[in-house]
């Protein structure tokens, strides 16, 4: 009887805590440097989310390790709703799949809240690169094996693994240069220091539209309306590389369900805001806004996919 009363008291306290939440600013951590897609998404939702919850949502960049450093810190935070993070395939699937030094377990050390959007990835080159389509790209890199470099947002990240998979499928050799995020990687590719980049489309798209990068192919279920002439990897016979990225919100493990429900409902409303939807769709992305349970299942499925890629291709970090 006493155990039942204690359990009831815990539940009531949890509900009461959720009802009074939040009473101070919320930190939304981005596990990459400013200027990349993850950072752009966080800043798109932070302000309207804060207005709905009645407290400021502060975006904090914590780059390093292809998303691992920020995710590891979030996993150690208190599950009180004041520490949330952007969940990406890099931090939740690809890095844990390839990097034995990752200190957290992506499927058990976090509380999934919502997958906000599905986002295409893109293979792009500097305008000086001697190719503007896939056929010419393959011809160029095969003519100079190992002599071209490509930039990514970090070792073990989604861009790194997808490009390595692309290399194995096309039997090409280009050298990887990992950065602390898409922002620095884009800066050097646009500046001509690196000729090739594999990136999430939202951060690369403005540079493609301005002619500072040339898109070769996109990882998307269908062609992106903003880039109607750019084929998907599936169209080019590379369906295995044709997986879009996800961007969600998660917190430390053990967050009370009423608290998760409250944050999920607020984010769902944010993702129905026409202004937010327009900004997301303008990047070539699609709003998902699924349930915590659906997001958890999606994270597990993505991890299993990339673990099979790593094991099947015998991929290792440099």
N, C-alpha and C positions, 0 to 999 in steps of 0.2 A: 504493500500500500504506500509506504513511504517513498519507494522508488518511483511509483506512478506520480505521486505529488511532486517529487523533484523534477521529473521529466516534464510535467505540466508547467511547473514554474519556469523551466528553461525555455519552453515554447512561448509562454506569455512574455517573458523578458525579450526573446528574440523579436516577437511581433512588435512590442513596444519600441525596441531599438530601431526597427525598420521604419516605424511611424514617425520617429523623431529625427531620423536620418534625412539629410545631412545637417550637422550643426557647425561644420567648419569646411574650408576649401578641400576639394578632392584633387588628388594628383593622378594625372593620366600619363603614364610613362610610354615613351616611344623608344624602342630599342635600336634606333638608328640615328645618324646625324641629321641635322636640319636640311631641308631642301629636297628630300626624297618623297616617294609616294606615301610611306607610312606617316611621315610628319605632316604632309598635306592633308591626309584624311583626318588625323587627330585634331588638327586645327579647324577643320570643317565642322566637326561635330561638337567640339568642346564648348563653344560659346552657347549654342542653343541648348545643349544638355544642361549646362549650368543654370540657364534661365528657368528651365523646367523644374530642376531640383531645388532652386533657391540658393545655391552656393556656387562660387567660382570653381570652374574646372581648369586646373593649371596643367598645361602641357610641359613635360620635362623630357628632354632628350638624353638618353643614356646609351650611347653607341658602344660598339665593341663586339668582336667575335661573331659577326654576322647575325646579330640579334640575341646572342646568348647572354651577354653581360646584363642587359636590362631585364631579360626574362628571369634570370637567376635571382636578381635582386627582388623582383616582384614575388617570386615564389617564397621568399623569406619574410615577406611583409605580413602584418596582421590582417586577418580576414574580416575587417570591419567596414569595407566599402570605401575607405578613404585612399586606398592604393589600388588603382586599376591600370591595365596596360593594353596596348595594341597587340593582339595576337596575329602573327603572320605565319606563313608556311615556313619561312626561314627559322623562326624561333620554335615553332610547334612541331615541325615535321622534318625538314631537310637536314638541319644541323644536328638534332638528336639522332637522326638516322645514320649520319656519316661520322660524327665526332664523338669518340669514346670518352672525351674529357668533359662533356656536358654534365653539369652537376645536378640537374633536375630531371624529373620524369614528366614529359609533356602531357601524358594522358591521366596522371594522377596527382600532380603537384599544383594544379590550377583549378579554378572554378569557371568553366565556360559560361558566358552570358549571352552573347549574340554574335553571329556572323553578319557584319553590316553589308558587305559587298563582294562581288566577284570581279576580278580585274585582269584584263589581258596583260601578258608580257610581250616584249618586243625585242627582236634582234635588229640592231641599227649600227650604222657606220658613219664615220666622219665623211663629209662631202669629198675630201681628197682621196678617199679609198677607191681603188680601181674596180668598183663594182656597184651596181645600183639595183640588182635583182639577185635571186638565189643562185641561178645558174652561173652567173658571172662571179658571185661571191665564192662559190665552191671552186671554181676554176682558179681564182686568185690565191686562195689559201692553200690549195693543193700544189700550186706551182712553187710556193715558198713555205714548206712545212716547218712549223715551229718558229717562224720569223715574225709573225703577226701576234700582237697582244690583244686581249680583251679585258675590259673592266667589268667588275660586278660590285654589288653592295657589300660583299663580305664572303670570306671563305666558309663553305658549307651552307650558304644561303640558297634560296630558290633559284636565283639567277645563275649561280655557280653550278648547281646540280643540273639544271636544265641545259646549260651550255655544254657541260661535260657529256650529258646524254646525247645531245646533238652531235658532238664530235665523234662519239662512238658509233652512232648510226650512219654518219656520213664519211667516216674514216678520214677525218681531217685532224690537223694538229695546229692549235693556236694556244698561246701561253696565257695563263690566268694572272691578272693583277687584282687582288682583293682590296677594297676600300672599307672605310668605317661606315659607309652608307651610300645610297644612290646619289645624294647631293654631290659629294666629292668626286665620285666616279663620273658623273655627268659633266662636271666642271672640266675634268681633264680630257674627256672624250670630245666635248664641244670645242675645247681649246686646241685639239689636235695632238695632245701628248700621247693619247691612246687611240688607235684607229677603230676599235670595235667595242660595242657595249651590249650586254644583255640586261634589260631593266624592266621594271613595271611600267606600263604605258603612261599612267597619269603624270609621272615626273618627266618622262622623256617626250611626251606629246608636244608641249610648246616648242621644244627645240626642233622637232620634226616639222611642225607646221611653219616655223620660221626659216626652214632650210638649213639649219645648223647641224642637223643629223638627217640621215637617209634611212628610212625603215625598209628592212629586207623581208621580214615576216612577223606575224603576230601569233601568239598562243591564245586562241579565242575560239569558241564554238562556231562563230561565223565572222565574216569580215566586219571590222569596226566601222561604223558610219562615218567617223571623223577621218578615216584613212581607207576609202573605198577601193583604191587601187592596190592596196597591200594585201597579199594572200595570207591565209592562215597556214600554219605548219601542216595541218591535216591535208589541205589542198596540195601541198608540195610532197606528200607521201611520208610525212614525219609525224604521224598522229601521236606517237608516244610523248612528243615534246609539246603537244597542243593542250596543255593543262593551264587554265587561268589561275591566278593567285586568289587567296582569300584574305580579308581584313576584318578581324573581329575584336571584341572586347572580352577580356577575361580578368579574373582576380586571383588572389591566393586561394589555395584549397581550404575548404571548411567554411565558406561564406554561408550564413543562414539563408534558407530558401526565401523567406519574406523579403530579405534584402536584395537577393538576386532578382526576384520578381519586380521589385520597385525600380531597380536600375534598368532591367530589361524593358519594362513598360515605357520608361522615359526615353530610352534609346529608340524604341519602336516609333514613338511619336516624332522624334527628331528625324527619323528616316522616312517619314511621311510628309515632312515639310517640303513644299514645292521648290523652295529656294535651295535646300540641301540636295534634293533629288536632281535638280538641274545641274548643280555643280558636280555631282558624282557622275551623272550620265555624260556630261561634257568631256570627261576624261576617257570615255569609252567603256566605263565600268557599269555594272548593273546592281541595283539594290537587291539584297537578299532578305535581311531582317528575319532570320529564322528563330526558333525557340532555343533555349539553353540545351535541351536534350538533343535537338537536331544538330546544333553546333558541335556538341560533344561527339556525336556519331561521325560528323564530317571530319573532325580533327583526327579521330582514330583511323578513318579510311585513308586520309591523306598521308598520315605517318606510315601506314602499311604499304601504300603505293611506293613511297620514296625509299623505304627500307628494302623493298624488292629491287628497286633500281640500283641502289648502292651495292647490295649483295650480288645481283645478277651481273652488273658491270664491273664488280670488284673495285669500286671507286674508293679512294682514300684522300685525306687532306694532304697537301704538299708538306 
